[in-house]
Amino acid sequence: MTENTLKITFKQRDDHRDAARERLRRAEAG
């Protein structure tokens, strides 16, 4: 894997983590 590919993978993982946290927060607020 190239360094660029790793950066993309980490960014996607961060995006998924943020999305999951947002869903959890909405569930608690809802």
Biopython code that builds the backbone (N, CA, C, O; Angstrom):
import numpy as np
from Bio.PDB.StructureBuilder import StructureBuilder

atoms = [
    (1, "MET", "N", (0.834, -1.203, 0.000)),
    (1, "MET", "CA", (0.000, 0.000, 0.000)),
    (1, "MET", "C", (0.872, 1.258, 0.000)),
    (1, "MET", "O", (1.923, 1.306, 0.639)),
    (2, "THR", "N", (0.422, 2.246, -0.712)),
    (2, "THR", "CA", (1.167, 3.500, -0.735)),
    (2, "THR", "C", (0.733, 4.376, 0.432)),
    (2, "THR", "O", (-0.299, 4.141, 1.061)),
    (3, "GLU", "N", (1.537, 5.379, 0.701)),
    (3, "GLU", "CA", (1.203, 6.278, 1.808)),
    (3, "GLU", "C", (-0.114, 6.993, 1.533)),
    (3, "GLU", "O", (-0.902, 7.235, 2.446)),
    (4, "ASN", "N", (-0.344, 7.328, 0.266)),
    (4, "ASN", "CA", (-1.571, 8.029, -0.093)),
    (4, "ASN", "C", (-2.793, 7.156, 0.171)),
    (4, "ASN", "O", (-3.816, 7.639, 0.659)),
    (5, "THR", "N", (-2.684, 5.868, -0.152)),
    (5, "THR", "CA", (-3.797, 4.947, 0.082)),
    (5, "THR", "C", (-4.100, 4.844, 1.565)),
    (5, "THR", "O", (-5.260, 4.779, 1.971)),
    (6, "LEU", "N", (-3.043, 4.830, 2.374)),
    (6, "LEU", "CA", (-3.245, 4.757, 3.819)),
    (6, "LEU", "C", (-3.979, 5.988, 4.319)),
    (6, "LEU", "O", (-4.865, 5.886, 5.168)),
    (7, "LYS", "N", (-3.616, 7.148, 3.798)),
    (7, "LYS", "CA", (-4.279, 8.385, 4.222)),
    (7, "LYS", "C", (-5.768, 8.321, 3.917)),
    (7, "LYS", "O", (-6.599, 8.707, 4.740)),
    (8, "ILE", "N", (-6.100, 7.824, 2.716)),
    (8, "ILE", "CA", (-7.507, 7.720, 2.328)),
    (8, "ILE", "C", (-8.235, 6.751, 3.258)),
    (8, "ILE", "O", (-9.357, 7.016, 3.689)),
    (9, "THR", "N", (-7.588, 5.629, 3.562)),
    (9, "THR", "CA", (-8.215, 4.631, 4.430)),
    (9, "THR", "C", (-8.481, 5.205, 5.812)),
    (9, "THR", "O", (-9.554, 5.004, 6.380)),
    (10, "PHE", "N", (-7.499, 5.920, 6.351)),
    (10, "PHE", "CA", (-7.687, 6.509, 7.675)),
    (10, "PHE", "C", (-8.788, 7.554, 7.649)),
    (10, "PHE", "O", (-9.565, 7.660, 8.598)),
    (11, "LYS", "N", (-8.865, 8.328, 6.572)),
    (11, "LYS", "CA", (-9.892, 9.362, 6.482)),
    (11, "LYS", "C", (-11.274, 8.716, 6.433)),
    (11, "LYS", "O", (-12.206, 9.185, 7.086)),
    (12, "GLN", "N", (-11.404, 7.642, 5.659)),
    (12, "GLN", "CA", (-12.696, 6.968, 5.572)),
    (12, "GLN", "C", (-13.093, 6.404, 6.928)),
    (12, "GLN", "O", (-14.258, 6.473, 7.318)),
    (13, "ARG", "N", (-12.110, 5.838, 7.655)),
    (13, "ARG", "CA", (-12.417, 5.279, 8.969)),
    (13, "ARG", "C", (-12.861, 6.382, 9.914)),
    (13, "ARG", "O", (-13.785, 6.187, 10.705)),
    (14, "ASP", "N", (-12.218, 7.531, 9.841)),
    (14, "ASP", "CA", (-12.608, 8.655, 10.688)),
    (14, "ASP", "C", (-14.014, 9.125, 10.333)),
    (14, "ASP", "O", (-14.804, 9.455, 11.217)),
    (15, "ASP", "N", (-14.325, 9.155, 9.033)),
    (15, "ASP", "CA", (-15.654, 9.585, 8.611)),
    (15, "ASP", "C", (-16.715, 8.638, 9.152)),
    (15, "ASP", "O", (-17.767, 9.081, 9.613)),
    (16, "HIS", "N", (-16.447, 7.339, 9.100)),
    (16, "HIS", "CA", (-17.412, 6.367, 9.604)),
    (16, "HIS", "C", (-17.587, 6.524, 11.106)),
    (16, "HIS", "O", (-18.700, 6.425, 11.621)),
    (17, "ARG", "N", (-16.484, 6.769, 11.808)),
    (17, "ARG", "CA", (-16.555, 6.917, 13.259)),
    (17, "ARG", "C", (-17.371, 8.158, 13.611)),
    (17, "ARG", "O", (-18.184, 8.124, 14.535)),
    (18, "ASP", "N", (-17.159, 9.255, 12.880)),
    (18, "ASP", "CA", (-17.909, 10.476, 13.148)),
    (18, "ASP", "C", (-19.392, 10.264, 12.855)),
    (18, "ASP", "O", (-20.246, 10.744, 13.600)),
    (19, "ALA", "N", (-19.699, 9.556, 11.786)),
    (19, "ALA", "CA", (-21.087, 9.302, 11.427)),
    (19, "ALA", "C", (-21.763, 8.458, 12.497)),
    (19, "ALA", "O", (-22.917, 8.707, 12.849)),
    (20, "ALA", "N", (-21.058, 7.470, 13.011)),
    (20, "ALA", "CA", (-21.621, 6.612, 14.050)),
    (20, "ALA", "C", (-21.870, 7.420, 15.314)),
    (20, "ALA", "O", (-22.892, 7.248, 15.978)),
    (21, "ARG", "N", (-20.933, 8.300, 15.644)),
    (21, "ARG", "CA", (-21.091, 9.128, 16.839)),
    (21, "ARG", "C", (-22.286, 10.070, 16.672)),
    (21, "ARG", "O", (-23.026, 10.314, 17.625)),
    (22, "GLU", "N", (-22.470, 10.596, 15.463)),
    (22, "GLU", "CA", (-23.591, 11.503, 15.202)),
    (22, "GLU", "C", (-24.920, 10.755, 15.337)),
    (22, "GLU", "O", (-25.875, 11.277, 15.912)),
    (23, "ARG", "N", (-24.975, 9.529, 14.802)),
    (23, "ARG", "CA", (-26.209, 8.746, 14.926)),
    (23, "ARG", "C", (-26.511, 8.463, 16.388)),
    (23, "ARG", "O", (-27.664, 8.543, 16.811)),
    (24, "LEU", "N", (-25.483, 8.133, 17.162)),
    (24, "LEU", "CA", (-25.679, 7.829, 18.574)),
    (24, "LEU", "C", (-26.207, 9.056, 19.305)),
    (24, "LEU", "O", (-27.105, 8.956, 20.142)),
    (25, "ARG", "N", (-25.636, 10.221, 18.978)),
    (25, "ARG", "CA", (-26.064, 11.448, 19.638)),
    (25, "ARG", "C", (-27.516, 11.764, 19.292)),
    (25, "ARG", "O", (-28.284, 12.193, 20.153)),
    (26, "ARG", "N", (-27.889, 11.553, 18.038)),
    (26, "ARG", "CA", (-29.273, 11.814, 17.644)),
    (26, "ARG", "C", (-30.224, 10.846, 18.337)),
    (26, "ARG", "O", (-31.329, 11.226, 18.723)),
    (27, "ALA", "N", (-29.799, 9.604, 18.492)),
    (27, "ALA", "CA", (-30.643, 8.606, 19.154)),
    (27, "ALA", "C", (-30.876, 9.004, 20.608)),
    (27, "ALA", "O", (-31.981, 8.854, 21.129)),
    (28, "GLU", "N", (-29.836, 9.508, 21.256)),
    (28, "GLU", "CA", (-29.977, 9.918, 22.651)),
    (28, "GLU", "C", (-30.848, 11.165, 22.763)),
    (28, "GLU", "O", (-31.606, 11.307, 23.722)),
    (29, "ALA", "N", (-30.745, 12.063, 21.792)),
    (29, "ALA", "CA", (-31.494, 13.315, 21.842)),
    (29, "ALA", "C", (-32.943, 13.094, 21.411)),
    (29, "ALA", "O", (-33.851, 13.778, 21.883)),
    (30, "GLY", "N", (-33.150, 12.125, 20.501)),
    (30, "GLY", "CA", (-34.458, 11.918, 19.901)),
    (30, "GLY", "C", (-35.488, 11.462, 20.888)),
    (30, "GLY", "O", (-36.642, 11.246, 20.520)),
]
sb = StructureBuilder()
sb.init_structure("model")
sb.init_model(0)
sb.init_chain("A")
sb.init_seg("    ")
for serial, (resi, resn, name, xyz) in enumerate(atoms, 1):
    if name == "N":
        sb.init_residue(resn, " ", resi, " ")
    sb.init_atom(name, np.array(xyz, "f"), 0.0, 1.0, " ", f" {name:<3s}", serial, name[0])
structure = sb.get_structure()
